[in-house]
């Protein structure tokens, strides 16, 4: 039994233990009983999976996942009826995710059908979409077959709430996209909302028309409705048996997807999610299934894990994983959302994901007429220009063995490091720390004909002589060829000629139990759960030349934070921070901690609580070392 399966087996034992070890809650005996019944239900489903079909299916996991691991970069498309209004309803802007229009505006099924009757995307061209993805360097493509609105974007025989039965378009865009993917050598897949369906009267989510659980009103006990009101579960099981599973099998049998992508599993019990996964595995043992179908605390029955939506930074993940940024702040098309990130954001995000062993599934939201939004086309073309020259540094690479560097990130394959230089050294000297192997050669990936001079500054570090100006101001890729076997130091390296080094909380060593991570969105890449004085956070790093640095702490405090924290450099007090609760909401702050003089060697910056007066001390985002 491998480590992952041992972890699942331990979880099964713990679930069963809940049946006997849980103490009753005084005055809430019914709730405790139903929670026990729910734990027993889920434990039985886990045991059945682990002792049978799921364990058998995992024997072929590496084989079915290999294409996905090599691909690294895919296109995610949210396109449906909601794309026509584009974030507008009855003349007013609807903020947030445009694909959630039906829920946000509490639109009835009848009224949503009226919108469907207007949906006629005559400009849709499957070949152009797939060409746009391929030219951007993307190697797999995932389209929404059915989002939370319950509307099938293909001619489903299971439900007439679909594109050919209810719109004047009368075409099957999914079949056309599947065929275009085959012709252009792109892997193809579907997003399917299995646990959230606002159209079906038996499904979770619609609490404005059907008074069902799983919606914004938190009816029947909120997120735990299926344990507190098990009598409602039979109704939801009818939806799963009569719509969700039949449509998923329909998609598999009709279109033969390479990958299936699911979301919001918490809307239904784990036992039901596992049951859906079992039906998929029986229908197609080779289809890749993402990590948002069947998962629980610390366990995932999918082929890989998914991080949070719209990440700007990546929290630590072990194993195969995928991030899903979107070009602006909505996944479905919104005519009001002009917050599109620059091309460089996605190029660096892609490199950063690959450096940590992850994939990037980048979302675009096409318009209601079937065309890609102009802003998205610009982004895709910009990424494509970079990938055409530098794709070798992404496709098929592994997580880097090189320690963290000040100038950027790195990816790897046997005998090669790809150095992604985000912060180009003004003196043209790229200091690469932690390289113990003999270096054979170095060159720019965009110009293999010219060798770059390599020298050693000491036994652990090398210096590569670069052109005076950056060949690519977003991400210059330098290839460093190494003798095998490769050997590396493990300590973060502080390059002497890079003015700013960001030491993220995500990259720190967390000492003590109870810490958690933010979701990685902009200004959400923090460490949370700092509730005990026994918990500490530290960063170890190494420098080869003496230098002075300003130290800046970027942190979040709110109404529930409070206390005092000491910041120590190599065991000596650098600063003491007093954290006061805010009067209202969150506040993101940059705090000057002082100046440090670093001698050559290994150092440690340590954050240690003195006292915690709030629910947690604070939520640190990063320490910045700014060269003086």
Helices and strands as residue ranges (DSSP letters): H 3-21, H 29-50, H 53-58, H 61-71, E 73-77, H 82-85, E 88-89, E 92-93, G 98-100, H 101-104, H 109-116, H 126-135, E 140-146, H 163-166, H 173-184, E 187-192, G 219-224, H 225-228, G 230-232, H 233-239, I 240-244, H 245-255, E 259-261, G 265-267, H 270-283, E 288-289, E 295-296, E 299-300, E 305-309, E 321-324, H 343-355, E 358-364, H 374-390, G 391-393, E 398-399, E 408-413, E 416-421, E 429-433, E 439-444, E 447-451, E 454-456, E 461-465, E 476-482, E 492-494, E 500-504, G 505-507, E 509-511, E 516-517, E 527-528, E 536-543, E 547-557, E 563-569, E 572-579, E 587-598, E 601-612, E 619-627
